[in-house]
Amino acid sequence: MKILIVTSHLNFGGISSYSVFLAKKLKEKGHNVFIASSGGDMVKELKEDKIGHLKVALNTKSELHPKIILSSFRIVLFLKANKIDIMHAQSRVSQVTCYLASLFTKIPYITTCHGFFKPKITRKLFKFWGIKVIAISEAVRAHLVNDLKVPKDKIVMIHNGVDIGNFKRNYNNEEKESIRKEFSLTKAIVVGIIARLSSVKGHIYLLEAAKLILNKRKDIQFLIIGDGPEESKLKKLTKTLEIEENVVFHKSILDTAQALAVMDIFVMPSISEGLGLAILEAMASSLPVVASNVGGIYSLISEGKNGYLLTPKNPAAIEDAILKIINNSQLAKDMGNLGQKICEKDFSLNVFADQVEKVYTQALKS
C-alpha cells in the first residue's frame, strides 16, 4: 500500500509524533509511506528512516487560507506521480487539503481527530472528514458524535501507541548522572512535564503547586520541557513566585526517553486533552502520573493505582497528589510498575499500527 500522511507541521508535539511513529511502523510492515507537511524538527528523523517528505505550505490555522489551495495542487501532482493509494489527514487544515486533493484524483482519505474542535459553522457545513475518522479516545469519539454530528458508523476509536522498548531501557547511574547534567538537574527529586508551552497544557497550575510544595520541601526540582507561546509568561511567573532556583526550563527534545529516565513523577495539568501521548510515554517509563481528569486521560489513569486524576486548574490538588507520591516510595514504585504494564497491554505501537492499517484497508474497499 502507498500511503501519504498529511499534517500541518512536524515540530515537536503529539500530532507530529503520532505521524512520524505511524509512518515508521507502517514502513516496517512493508508499506511505502510518505509525509506531507510544512516541515519542522522531526523531518530529520524521517530522513534517518528513509521516509519521503513533501514540503507544502500548511503552516496556517485558517482552513480558508490560499496556502491550502496551493498545497492541495502540489499534493495532487505528488499523488499521481507516486501512485498513492490513500491519504491520512492529521489536522483540520490537512483535512481540507486532502478533501481538495481527493476531488481531483478520486484517491480516498481518512482523518485522525486528536482533540476537541470548537463547533464552528464551517466545520458543520464543510465536514471533510473523509471515508473514516479515527478518534484517539472515547471522549474524542463522543465529541465527534455529539458536537460535530459525525455519523457513528464513520468513526473508529484507536488509542495512540508508544514504542514500549524505547522507554523500558534501564539507564545506569553514570548515564543518569550525565542526563541530569544535560538538563541542569541536581540530585533532588524531579517532577517533570513534557508538553508544548501553551495555556491549554496548564503549566501555570503546576508552577503554583510547585510554590506550595516548596514551602514544605526544598529537595524537589521541577523540569519543564517544551517550547511555545507561553514561555516568557511562565518564566516570569517562576520569578514572581520566587521558585526559579527549583524550576528548570528546557527546549523541546526528540529523545523523551532520556528525560523521563531522570524524572520521579510526571505531571500533566491540562485544561483540555484528547488522550495524552506524553502521559503514555511516562507510563512506559514506569513513572507515576498526576494529571487532570479531562478528555481521554481517564482511560490511561486508574485513580490511586498508577496515578492520580484531578480536577483541572487546581494547584492545591496537584500539590497534595505529588506529596502523597513523594512521601511514599513504595506507592511510587507500584504506580510506575502498573502504568508500564497497562502500556504494554493496551497501548503498544504495534497494535496501534495494525489497527490503523485495518482502517486503510476498509477505506479502500469502500
C-alpha positions as CSV (number, residue, x, y, z in Angstrom):
1,M,0.0,0.0,0.0
2,K,1.2,3.5,-0.8
3,I,0.3,6.0,1.9
4,L,0.6,9.8,2.2
5,I,0.2,11.1,5.8
6,V,-0.7,14.8,5.7
7,T,-0.1,17.1,8.7
8,S,0.3,20.9,9.3
9,H,3.9,20.7,10.5
10,L,6.5,18.3,12.1
11,N,7.6,20.5,15.0
12,F,7.8,18.6,18.4
13,G,4.4,17.7,19.7
14,G,1.8,15.0,20.0
15,I,0.4,15.1,16.4
16,S,3.9,15.2,14.9
17,S,5.0,12.2,17.0
18,Y,1.8,10.4,16.0
19,S,2.5,11.0,12.3
20,V,6.2,10.0,12.5
21,F,5.8,6.9,14.7
22,L,2.9,5.7,12.5
23,A,4.9,6.2,9.3
24,K,7.8,4.2,10.8
25,K,5.7,1.3,11.8
26,L,3.8,1.2,8.5
27,K,7.1,1.1,6.7
28,E,8.3,-1.7,8.9
29,K,5.1,-3.6,7.9
30,G,6.1,-3.3,4.2
31,H,4.1,-0.2,3.1
32,N,5.5,2.7,1.1
33,V,4.9,5.8,3.3
34,F,5.4,9.5,2.8
35,I,4.6,12.5,4.9
36,A,3.5,15.9,3.6
37,S,3.9,18.9,5.9
38,S,5.3,22.4,6.2
39,G,8.4,20.9,7.8
40,G,9.8,21.1,11.3
41,D,12.2,19.5,13.9
42,M,11.2,15.9,13.2
43,V,11.9,15.9,9.4
44,K,15.4,14.8,10.3
45,E,14.0,11.7,11.9
46,L,12.2,10.9,8.7
47,K,15.4,11.2,6.7
48,E,17.1,8.8,9.1
49,D,14.4,6.2,8.4
50,K,14.3,7.0,4.7
51,I,10.7,8.1,4.7
52,G,9.9,10.6,2.0
53,H,8.8,14.1,3.0
54,L,6.9,16.5,0.7
55,K,7.1,20.1,1.9
56,V,3.9,22.0,1.5
57,A,2.7,25.3,2.9
58,L,0.3,24.1,5.6
59,N,1.7,26.3,8.4
60,T,-1.7,28.1,8.9
61,K,-4.6,27.7,11.3
62,S,-7.1,29.0,8.8
63,E,-9.0,26.4,6.8
64,L,-9.8,29.1,4.2
65,H,-6.2,30.3,3.6
66,P,-4.9,30.4,0.0
67,K,-2.0,28.2,1.1
68,I,-4.3,25.3,1.3
69,I,-5.3,25.5,-2.3
70,L,-1.7,25.8,-3.5
71,S,-0.7,22.9,-1.2
72,S,-3.6,20.7,-2.5
73,F,-2.3,21.2,-6.1
74,R,1.2,20.2,-5.0
75,I,-0.2,17.1,-3.3
76,V,-2.3,16.2,-6.4
77,L,0.9,16.1,-8.5
78,F,2.6,14.1,-5.8
79,L,-0.3,11.6,-5.6
80,K,-0.3,11.0,-9.3
81,A,3.5,10.8,-9.7
82,N,3.8,8.3,-6.8
83,K,0.6,6.4,-7.4
84,I,-0.6,6.9,-3.8
85,D,-3.5,4.6,-2.7
86,I,-4.7,6.6,0.4
87,M,-4.2,9.8,2.3
88,H,-4.4,10.3,6.1
89,A,-5.1,13.8,7.4
90,Q,-4.0,14.8,10.9
91,S,-5.4,18.3,11.4
92,R,-8.3,20.4,10.2
93,V,-6.1,22.2,7.7
94,S,-4.7,19.0,6.3
95,Q,-8.2,17.5,6.3
96,V,-9.4,20.3,3.9
97,T,-6.3,19.9,1.8
98,C,-6.9,16.2,1.5
99,Y,-10.5,16.8,0.5
100,L,-9.5,19.1,-2.3
101,A,-6.8,16.7,-3.5
102,S,-9.3,13.9,-3.4
103,L,-11.7,15.8,-5.6
104,F,-9.1,16.0,-8.4
105,T,-7.7,12.4,-8.0
106,K,-10.5,10.3,-6.5
107,I,-7.9,9.0,-4.1
108,P,-9.6,8.4,-0.7
109,Y,-8.6,9.8,2.6
110,I,-9.2,9.3,6.3
111,T,-8.8,11.7,9.2
112,T,-7.5,11.3,12.8
113,C,-9.2,13.6,15.3
114,H,-6.6,14.3,18.0
115,G,-8.7,16.5,20.3
116,F,-11.6,18.8,20.6
117,F,-12.8,21.3,17.9
118,K,-15.0,24.3,18.5
119,P,-18.2,23.5,16.7
120,K,-17.8,26.4,14.2
121,I,-20.4,26.7,11.5
122,T,-17.7,25.9,8.8
123,R,-17.0,22.6,10.5
124,K,-20.7,21.7,10.5
125,L,-21.3,22.9,6.9
126,F,-18.0,21.6,5.4
127,K,-17.3,18.4,7.2
128,F,-14.5,17.0,5.1
129,W,-13.9,14.0,7.4
130,G,-13.1,11.5,4.7
131,I,-14.2,7.9,4.5
132,K,-13.3,7.1,8.1
133,V,-12.4,9.1,11.2
134,I,-10.1,7.8,13.8
135,A,-10.8,9.1,17.3
136,I,-7.9,8.8,19.7
137,S,-10.1,8.3,22.8
138,E,-13.7,7.6,23.8
139,A,-14.0,11.2,24.9
140,V,-13.0,12.4,21.4
141,R,-15.4,9.9,19.8
142,A,-18.3,11.3,21.9
143,H,-17.2,14.9,20.9
144,L,-17.3,13.9,17.2
145,V,-20.8,12.4,17.5
146,N,-22.4,14.9,19.9
147,D,-20.8,18.2,19.0
148,L,-19.8,17.8,15.4
149,K,-22.6,15.4,14.3
150,V,-20.2,12.9,12.6
151,P,-22.1,9.6,11.9
152,K,-21.2,6.9,14.4
153,D,-20.5,4.3,11.7
154,K,-17.8,6.6,10.2
155,I,-15.8,6.7,13.5
156,V,-13.2,4.2,14.6
157,M,-11.7,4.5,18.1
158,I,-7.9,3.8,18.1
159,H,-5.7,4.8,21.1
160,N,-2.3,6.2,20.4
161,G,0.6,3.8,20.8
162,V,4.2,4.1,22.1
163,D,7.4,2.2,21.5
164,I,7.5,0.4,24.8
165,G,11.0,-0.9,24.3
166,N,12.4,2.6,23.9
167,F,11.1,3.6,27.3
168,K,11.8,0.4,29.3
169,R,15.6,0.7,28.9
170,N,17.4,0.8,32.3
171,Y,19.9,3.6,32.5
172,N,22.8,3.0,34.8
173,N,23.8,5.6,37.5
174,E,26.6,7.0,35.3
175,E,24.2,7.5,32.4
176,K,21.6,9.2,34.6
177,E,24.2,11.5,36.1
178,S,25.1,12.6,32.6
179,I,21.5,13.2,31.6
180,R,21.0,15.2,34.8
181,K,23.9,17.4,33.9
182,E,22.5,17.9,30.5
183,F,19.2,19.2,32.0
184,S,21.0,21.2,34.8
185,L,19.5,19.0,37.5
186,T,20.9,18.2,40.9
187,K,20.3,15.0,42.8
188,A,16.9,16.3,44.1
189,I,13.6,14.6,43.4
190,V,12.4,15.6,39.9
191,V,8.8,16.4,39.0
192,G,8.5,16.8,35.2
193,I,6.3,17.7,32.3
194,I,6.9,17.4,28.6
195,A,4.4,19.5,26.6
196,R,4.1,22.5,24.4
197,L,4.2,25.7,26.4
198,S,0.6,26.8,25.6
199,S,-2.1,27.7,28.0
200,V,-4.2,24.6,27.3
201,K,-1.4,22.4,28.9
202,G,-1.9,24.1,32.3
203,H,1.7,24.8,33.2
204,I,0.6,27.8,35.3
205,Y,-1.2,25.5,37.8
206,L,1.9,23.2,38.1
207,L,4.0,26.2,39.0
208,E,1.5,27.4,41.5
209,A,1.5,23.9,43.0
210,A,5.3,24.0,43.0
211,K,5.3,27.1,45.2
212,L,3.0,25.3,47.7
213,I,5.2,22.2,47.7
214,L,8.5,24.1,48.1
215,N,7.1,25.8,51.1
216,K,7.1,22.3,52.7
217,R,10.1,20.6,51.0
218,K,13.1,22.1,49.3
219,D,14.6,18.9,47.9
220,I,12.5,19.0,44.7
221,Q,13.1,20.3,41.2
222,F,10.5,20.9,38.5
223,L,11.7,20.1,34.9
224,I,9.6,21.8,32.2
225,I,10.4,20.6,28.7
226,G,8.9,22.3,25.7
227,D,8.6,25.4,23.5
228,G,5.7,27.6,22.8
229,P,4.0,31.0,23.2
230,E,3.7,30.9,27.0
231,E,7.4,30.5,27.6
232,S,8.2,34.1,28.7
233,K,5.0,34.3,30.8
234,L,5.8,31.1,32.6
235,K,9.4,32.1,33.3
236,K,8.2,35.4,34.6
237,L,5.8,33.6,36.9
238,T,8.6,31.5,38.4
239,K,10.3,34.7,39.4
240,T,7.1,36.2,40.8
241,L,6.6,33.0,42.9
242,E,10.3,33.1,43.9
243,I,10.8,29.5,42.9
244,E,13.2,30.0,39.9
245,E,16.0,28.1,41.7
246,N,13.9,24.9,41.7
247,V,12.4,25.2,38.2
248,V,14.4,24.2,35.1
249,F,13.1,25.1,31.6
250,H,14.5,23.1,28.6
251,K,13.7,23.3,25.0
252,S,11.8,20.5,23.2
253,I,13.7,17.3,22.7
254,L,13.4,14.4,20.3
255,D,14.5,11.6,22.7
256,T,12.0,12.0,25.5
257,A,13.0,8.6,27.0
258,Q,16.2,10.1,28.4
259,A,14.4,13.0,30.1
260,L,11.8,10.6,31.6
261,A,14.6,8.4,32.9
262,V,15.6,11.1,35.4
263,M,12.1,12.1,36.5
264,D,10.4,10.7,39.6
265,I,6.9,11.9,38.9
266,F,5.2,13.1,35.6
267,V,2.5,15.8,35.7
268,M,0.1,16.8,33.0
269,P,-2.2,19.5,34.3
270,S,-4.0,20.1,31.0
271,I,-7.3,22.0,30.6
272,S,-8.1,20.0,27.5
273,E,-6.5,16.8,26.2
274,G,-7.6,14.3,23.5
275,L,-5.6,11.5,25.1
276,G,-2.1,12.4,26.1
277,L,0.9,10.8,24.2
278,A,3.3,12.2,26.7
279,I,1.4,10.5,29.5
280,L,1.7,7.2,27.7
281,E,5.4,7.7,27.4
282,A,5.7,8.5,31.1
283,M,3.7,5.3,31.9
284,A,6.0,3.3,29.6
285,S,8.9,4.7,31.6
286,S,7.4,3.4,34.9
287,L,6.6,6.8,36.2
288,P,3.6,7.6,38.5
289,V,1.4,10.2,36.8
290,V,-0.6,13.2,38.2
291,A,-3.0,14.5,35.5
292,S,-6.1,16.5,35.0
293,N,-9.3,14.5,34.6
294,V,-10.1,15.9,31.1
295,G,-10.7,14.5,27.7
296,G,-9.5,10.9,27.3
297,I,-6.9,10.9,30.1
298,Y,-9.3,8.9,32.3
299,S,-8.7,6.0,30.0
300,L,-5.0,6.0,30.9
301,I,-5.0,6.6,34.6
302,S,-6.6,4.3,37.2
303,E,-7.2,6.6,40.2
304,G,-4.8,5.8,43.0
305,K,-3.3,2.8,41.2
306,N,-1.0,4.1,38.5
307,G,-1.5,7.8,39.3
308,Y,-4.0,10.5,40.3
309,L,-6.7,12.2,38.3
310,L,-7.5,15.7,39.4
311,T,-10.0,18.4,38.7
312,P,-8.3,20.9,36.3
313,K,-7.0,24.3,37.4
314,N,-6.4,23.1,41.0
315,P,-2.8,23.8,42.3
316,A,-3.7,22.5,45.8
317,A,-4.9,19.2,44.4
318,I,-1.7,18.9,42.4
319,E,0.4,19.7,45.5
320,D,-1.4,17.0,47.5
321,A,-1.1,14.3,44.9
322,I,2.7,15.0,44.3
323,L,3.4,15.0,48.0
324,K,1.5,11.7,48.5
325,I,3.7,10.0,45.9
326,I,7.0,11.6,47.1
327,N,6.3,10.7,50.7
328,N,5.6,7.0,49.9
329,S,8.4,5.4,47.8
330,Q,6.5,2.0,47.7
331,L,3.4,3.7,46.3
332,A,5.5,5.5,43.7
333,K,7.1,2.2,42.6
334,D,3.8,0.3,42.5
335,M,2.2,3.1,40.4
336,G,5.0,3.1,38.0
337,N,5.1,-0.6,37.5
338,L,1.3,-0.8,36.9
339,G,1.5,2.1,34.5
340,Q,4.1,0.3,32.4
341,K,2.0,-3.0,32.4
342,I,-1.1,-1.1,31.2
343,C,1.0,0.5,28.5
344,E,2.4,-2.9,27.3
345,K,-1.1,-4.5,27.3
346,D,-3.2,-1.8,25.7
347,F,-1.0,0.9,24.1
348,S,1.8,-0.7,22.2
349,L,2.9,0.9,18.9
350,N,2.5,-2.4,17.0
351,V,-1.2,-2.8,18.0
352,F,-1.8,0.8,17.1
353,A,-0.3,0.5,13.6
354,D,-2.2,-2.8,13.0
355,Q,-5.5,-1.1,13.8
356,V,-4.7,1.9,11.6
357,E,-3.7,-0.4,8.7
358,K,-7.1,-2.1,9.0
359,V,-8.9,1.2,8.7
360,Y,-6.9,1.9,5.5
361,T,-8.0,-1.5,4.1
362,Q,-11.6,-0.8,5.0
363,A,-11.5,2.7,3.4
364,L,-10.0,1.3,0.2
365,K,-12.7,-1.4,0.0
366,S,-15.5,1.1,0.5
